[in-house]
């Protein structure tokens, strides 16, 4: 029995050591408490509970990380864009912490390699990458405090990706642009969504975007949201000159 315990303890020590080295490389500084980071990559399907019976997974850390990201990015924009009003700053922050961008950050760091789950990785949706990036930020805050959390966000998000001049021209939602323009110009718009044919078992949705009772764009995608966004993008390019003057 003692031999088994020693072997198990040694195996656990080696595993923790590998995890420690990997996390330290991503953070740029050593973690103090690995338990925060273990939780940051634990999916709810693991069905783990703490001693009080509370679920152990990354979702609460994701909530905390989202708040920390928003705070650090907001402070950066406040300092770097002194002429920007509240609306401008809000839009710029939304572009930086968009779900698409957070997913890219999670992929770039290959965070999915650390996930603990009973669900096969290939069954996860795209948002898992952004979710665990946010949970990692939450873990950093609990482990090392605001200063190190800000340092990580600055090194991994702000310095390599935040170019205010470039972000000003970045569109994060063509649907929002189309709706805003239609409302301002008092145009009637409507999205007609319908089930499309399935291909190799994959369900598709079709959408027609009409403005003033005229079909402006059509699109199809694997979700209603994606189909609406794709149709909106096509409508934007059809009316780009007019919309850009809004």
C-alpha positions in Angstrom: 0.0 0.0 0.0 2.8 2.4 0.9 4.5 1.7 -2.4 1.3 2.4 -4.3 0.9 5.7 -2.5 4.5 6.7 -3.3 4.0 5.9 -7.0 0.7 7.8 -7.1 2.3 10.8 -5.3 5.2 10.8 -7.7 2.9 10.5 -10.7 0.8 13.4 -9.4 3.9 15.5 -8.7 5.2 15.0 -12.3 1.8 15.8 -13.8 1.5 19.0 -11.7 5.1 20.0 -12.7 4.3 19.7 -16.4 1.1 21.7 -15.9 2.9 24.3 -13.8 5.6 24.8 -16.5 2.9 25.0 -19.3 0.8 27.6 -17.4 3.9 29.6 -16.4 4.9 29.8 -20.1 1.5 31.2 -21.0 1.2 33.6 -18.1 4.8 35.0 -18.3 5.1 34.6 -14.5 4.8 31.6 -12.1 1.4 30.7 -10.7 1.2 30.4 -6.9 -1.9 28.2 -6.5 -2.4 25.6 -9.3 -5.9 24.8 -8.0 -7.3 28.0 -9.5 -5.9 27.0 -12.9 -7.1 23.5 -12.7 -10.6 24.8 -12.0 -10.2 27.2 -14.9 -10.1 24.2 -17.3 -12.6 22.0 -15.7 -15.8 21.5 -17.8 -19.1 21.0 -16.0 -19.4 17.5 -17.6 -16.7 16.4 -15.2 -19.3 16.5 -12.5 -16.8 17.4 -9.8 -17.9 18.8 -6.4 -16.0 20.5 -3.6 -16.2 19.5 0.0 -19.3 21.7 0.4 -21.1 20.1 -2.5 -20.6 23.1 -4.9 -19.8 22.3 -8.5 -16.2 22.6 -9.6 -16.0 24.0 -13.1 -14.8 27.1 -15.0 -18.1 28.9 -15.3 -17.8 31.2 -12.2 -14.2 32.0 -13.2 -15.4 32.8 -16.7 -17.8 35.4 -15.2 -15.0 36.9 -13.1 -12.5 36.9 -16.0 -15.1 38.7 -18.3 -15.4 41.4 -15.7 -11.6 41.8 -15.3 -11.1 42.0 -19.1 -13.7 44.6 -19.4 -12.2 46.7 -16.6 -8.7 46.6 -17.9 -9.7 47.3 -21.5 -12.0 50.1 -20.4 -9.2 51.8 -18.4 -6.8 51.4 -21.4 -9.3 53.0 -23.8 -10.1 55.8 -21.3 -6.4 56.8 -21.2 -5.6 56.2 -24.9 -8.7 57.8 -26.4 -9.3 61.1 -24.4 -11.6 62.5 -27.1 -13.9 59.5 -27.1 -17.3 59.8 -25.6 -19.1 57.0 -23.7 -20.7 55.5 -26.8 -17.4 55.5 -28.7 -15.5 53.8 -25.8 -18.3 51.2 -25.3 -18.2 50.3 -29.0 -14.4 50.0 -29.0 -14.4 47.8 -25.9 -17.0 45.6 -27.5 -14.7 45.1 -30.5 -11.8 44.1 -28.4 -13.7 41.7 -26.1 -16.0 40.3 -28.9 -16.7 36.6 -28.7 -14.9 36.1 -32.0 -11.8 37.8 -30.7 -11.8 35.9 -27.4 -12.1 32.6 -29.3 -9.1 33.6 -31.4 -7.1 34.4 -28.2 -8.0 31.0 -26.7 -7.0 29.2 -29.9 -3.7 31.1 -30.2 -2.7 29.9 -26.7 -4.1 26.4 -27.4 -5.9 26.4 -24.1 -8.2 23.6 -25.2 -5.3 21.2 -24.5 -5.8 21.6 -20.8 -9.6 21.0 -20.7 -10.9 18.3 -18.4 -14.1 17.0 -19.7 -16.2 13.9 -20.3 -17.3 15.3 -23.6 -15.0 14.8 -26.6 -13.2 18.0 -27.6 -14.6 17.8 -31.2 -18.1 18.1 -29.8 -17.4 21.5 -28.2 -18.6 24.7 -30.1 -16.3 27.5 -31.0 -17.1 29.5 -27.9 -15.2 27.1 -25.6 -12.0 28.8 -26.6 -13.1 32.2 -25.5 -14.8 30.8 -22.4 -11.7 29.2 -21.0 -9.6 32.3 -21.9 -11.9 34.3 -19.7 -11.8 31.7 -17.0 -8.0 31.8 -17.1 -8.1 35.6 -16.6 -10.4 35.0 -13.6 -7.9 32.4 -12.2 -5.0 34.8 -12.5 -6.9 37.5 -10.6 -7.7 35.1 -7.7 -4.1 33.7 -7.7 -2.0 36.8 -8.2 -4.3 39.8 -7.8 -5.2 42.8 -10.1 -1.6 43.8 -10.9 -0.7 40.5 -12.5 -4.1 40.1 -14.1 -3.6 43.5 -15.8 -0.1 42.5 -16.8 -1.4 39.4 -18.5 -4.2 41.2 -20.3 -1.8 43.9 -21.5 0.8 41.4 -22.8 -1.6 39.0 -24.3 -4.4 41.2 -25.5 -3.7 45.0 -25.6 -0.1 45.1 -26.9 -0.4 42.6 -29.7 -4.0 43.3 -30.8 -5.3 46.7 -29.7 -4.7 49.2 -32.5 -7.3 51.9 -31.9 -7.1 53.3 -35.5 -7.6 49.9 -37.0 -10.3 48.9 -34.6 -12.3 52.0 -35.5 -13.0 50.5 -38.9 -13.7 47.0 -37.7 -17.2 45.8 -37.9 -18.3 43.3 -35.2 -22.0 43.0 -36.3 -23.2 43.7 -39.8 -26.8 43.0 -38.5 -26.5 45.8 -36.0 -25.2 48.2 -38.7 -28.1 47.3 -41.0 -30.7 47.6 -38.3 -29.3 50.9 -37.1 -29.2 52.3 -40.6 -32.8 51.1 -41.4 -34.1 52.7 -38.2 -32.4 56.0 -38.9 -33.6 56.1 -42.5 -37.1 54.9 -41.4 -36.9 51.9 -43.7 -38.9 48.7 -43.0 -36.7 45.6 -42.7 -37.5 42.0 -42.1 -35.5 38.7 -41.7 -37.4 35.7 -43.0 -35.8 32.5 -41.7 -36.6 28.9 -42.8 -35.1 25.5 -42.5 -32.9 24.6 -45.5 -31.8 21.2 -46.8 -29.4 19.2 -44.7 -26.0 18.1 -46.1 -24.4 15.0 -44.6 -26.6 15.3 -41.6 -25.7 18.9 -41.0 -28.8 21.1 -40.6 -28.7 24.5 -42.5 -30.9 27.6 -42.2 -31.7 30.0 -44.9 -32.6 33.6 -44.5 -33.9 36.4 -46.7 -33.3 40.0 -45.7 -35.9 42.4 -47.1 -35.8 46.2 -46.9 -38.9 48.1 -47.9 -40.5 44.9 -49.1 -37.6 44.2 -51.5 -35.3 41.1 -51.0 -31.8 42.6 -50.6 -29.8 39.6 -49.6 -30.0 35.8 -49.1 -27.7 33.5 -47.1 -27.5 30.1 -45.5 -25.5 28.8 -42.5 -25.5 26.2 -39.8 -27.4 28.5 -37.4 -30.1 31.2 -37.7 -27.7 33.8 -36.1 -24.9 33.0 -38.6 -27.3 33.1 -41.5 -28.7 36.5 -40.4 -25.2 37.9 -40.0 -24.1 36.6 -43.4 -27.2 38.1 -45.1 -26.6 41.4 -43.3 -23.0 41.5 -44.5 -24.2 41.1 -48.1 -26.8 43.9 -47.6 -24.1 46.1 -46.1 -21.9 45.8 -49.1 -24.9 46.5 -51.3 -25.6 49.8 -49.4 -22.1 50.5 -48.1 -21.7 53.9 -49.5 -25.1 55.0 -48.0 -24.5 53.4 -44.7 -21.0 54.8 -44.3 -22.5 58.3 -44.6 -24.9 57.7 -41.7 
